[in-house]
Amino acid sequence: MLVDTKGSIALRFSIGDLPAYVLIDADGMVRRRFVGFRTELALAAMVEEAASSGPAAAKLSPSANQH
């Protein structure tokens, strides 16, 4: 997790409202963006969803890195 204390990431991703979340995969592709408060459970589900789809899924998924 990155906390953008200087606002440079917010400018890069055109974020005006807080809190804002941008899920970026291992290839640097934006997988999901959303604004507003989310519970920890909801955030975990969104990360899992992003990790389990698309070409970078194997790189994102924590279970893919376990032997």
Order of alpha helices (4+ residues) and beta strands (2+ residues): alpha-beta-beta-alpha-alpha
